[in-house]
């Protein structure tokens, strides 16, 4: 087997494999040649070539999201590295492990006018768990390698191995992005049959805190005396919470469990559509719903309505369960249990009991009433975004991996009771529209199961280089809801839609379509402009598995906001 002649490249790949990191996404370049050679020559590594670094990073994020272990990304020096930043920020806030490997110029070549050279050291410091800045292990050809230089090289190698171990272990232990910056001297492309000395391997430490009976006693007492409790679940991977704890929560009359599409948590007594409940309440309704105890777990929460409700009608107690962090989203957090939900509930429920209350029963009755009005409203509404989402969400086959774009796409999805066999994902760490398509493609490859992405056209167009990808599965589906602009801006409160600049600078109206992109990238293209065409097209969408397929659904730009705003009035 051939190797890069530069030892640090061998050390990085060897240590990645020793820690189970066996997938790498490489963006072509020259300065990163030693890493590219070492990764691609190793049969134990699955390598993917993605030209656009921004797409490459989100592609890797999608894989790491599904694999639940680190994926490496490799790029050349200079501005290439900066294109990773949106995905790194997403990984940081979504607790997704990424290993960023950037090639660099040696330190003395920085800020002297060399091309593709920027200040790469600690460039992601505000959104990274660990930054390793390595030393070069090769000296320029004009330097004499005497005893002093040899000693320095040996010290550099020890430093590098320690830093690589720290970075990789941090990605595994703390579940987030890390950055390893590697300076290389030329020549970059030389290979050898010789294997460098095996690097020091420091094992990651995977451990979790425990909760004592005395630590939980006062909280269990508060729980047992509260007749109105809300459990709010954010982003959660499927099958994260054991069924026994789901059943206990669902069976307690004093508990309402609010979940979101990305919570991937299901029970008939859970409230899967938060906005349908909260969005149509008046002050009396809010006070009736106001909990004494709020218990939260999972990642970011999508619903703005539940955030506003809990900030304005705060609980007496807010506890968050997460082994890593707790955000004071509702400005009343008073306890962070630094364990996993399963560990917490195992200890907590040993000292709790069902509380007699009408809380859950009353709100289940309201949910049933709202469901009837929801269905009636949909049957009477004109063709619009809302109607389109109703059509496509009901057509997705069982077991499909569903990825949803940000902005209006995920918010519409929140209004529906989705098929419970669908694992649902969305990049909610930063809630940006960039990278949704690339993430979905990476997820599809990692999971090796039929995948559908539902997205708005602005998000799709913004990430159109995602289709510049030779790895897209033939059964991959994209559904683009094209309302000719940033429709969500039309429904934001306190926005003056009559100004001369609104269409251009807020809603960004356009007449663009995905049809030419599909032709260029080899996607089968389907189109629908009304309810009848949509019914035909969505049937064709899931029969087409010989090449990736995109269904573009056009909706009237100015109708959508009125239909959505009237919806919450109708279901009151």
HELIX and SHEET records of a PDB file:
HELIX    1   1 UNK A    7  UNK A   18  1                                  12    
HELIX    2   2 UNK A   33  UNK A   40  1                                   8    
HELIX    3   3 UNK A   53  UNK A   67  1                                  15    
HELIX    4   4 UNK A   79  UNK A   82  1                                   4    
HELIX    5   5 UNK A   85  UNK A   94  1                                  10    
HELIX    6   6 UNK A  107  UNK A  109  5                                   3    
HELIX    7   7 UNK A  125  UNK A  127  5                                   3    
HELIX    8   8 UNK A  147  UNK A  174  1                                  28    
HELIX    9   9 UNK A  213  UNK A  225  1                                  13    
HELIX   10  10 UNK A  243  UNK A  251  1                                   9    
HELIX   11  11 UNK A  261  UNK A  263  5                                   3    
HELIX   12  12 UNK A  274  UNK A  278  1                                   5    
HELIX   13  13 UNK A  283  UNK A  289  1                                   7    
HELIX   14  14 UNK A  304  UNK A  312  1                                   9    
HELIX   15  15 UNK A  341  UNK A  348  1                                   8    
HELIX   16  16 UNK A  349  UNK A  351  5                                   3    
HELIX   17  17 UNK A  359  UNK A  380  1                                  22    
HELIX   18  18 UNK A  385  UNK A  393  1                                   9    
HELIX   19  19 UNK A  408  UNK A  413  1                                   6    
HELIX   20  20 UNK A  436  UNK A  447  1                                  12    
HELIX   21  21 UNK A  457  UNK A  462  1                                   6    
HELIX   22  22 UNK A  464  UNK A  467  5                                   4    
HELIX   23  23 UNK A  487  UNK A  490  5                                   4    
HELIX   24  24 UNK A  502  UNK A  505  1                                   4    
HELIX   25  25 UNK A  515  UNK A  521  1                                   7    
HELIX   26  26 UNK A  531  UNK A  541  1                                  11    
HELIX   27  27 UNK A  560  UNK A  570  1                                  11    
SHEET    1   A 2 UNK A   3  UNK A   4  0                                        
SHEET    2   A 2 UNK A 191  UNK A 192 -1                                        
SHEET    1   B 6 UNK A  46  UNK A  49  0                                        
SHEET    2   B 6 UNK A  23  UNK A  26  1                                        
SHEET    3   B 6 UNK A  71  UNK A  75  1                                        
SHEET    4   B 6 UNK A  98  UNK A 104  1                                        
SHEET    5   B 6 UNK A 178  UNK A 183  1                                        
SHEET    6   B 6 UNK A 130  UNK A 133  1                                        
SHEET    1   C 5 UNK A 255  UNK A 258  0                                        
SHEET    2   C 5 UNK A 229  UNK A 233  1                                        
SHEET    3   C 5 UNK A 293  UNK A 297  1                                        
SHEET    4   C 5 UNK A 317  UNK A 321  1                                        
SHEET    5   C 5 UNK A 333  UNK A 337  1                                        
SHEET    1   D 6 UNK A 424  UNK A 425  0                                        
SHEET    2   D 6 UNK A 401  UNK A 404  1                                        
SHEET    3   D 6 UNK A 451  UNK A 456  1                                        
SHEET    4   D 6 UNK A 477  UNK A 482  1                                        
SHEET    5   D 6 UNK A 549  UNK A 554  1                                        
SHEET    6   D 6 UNK A 524  UNK A 528  1                                        
END                                                                             
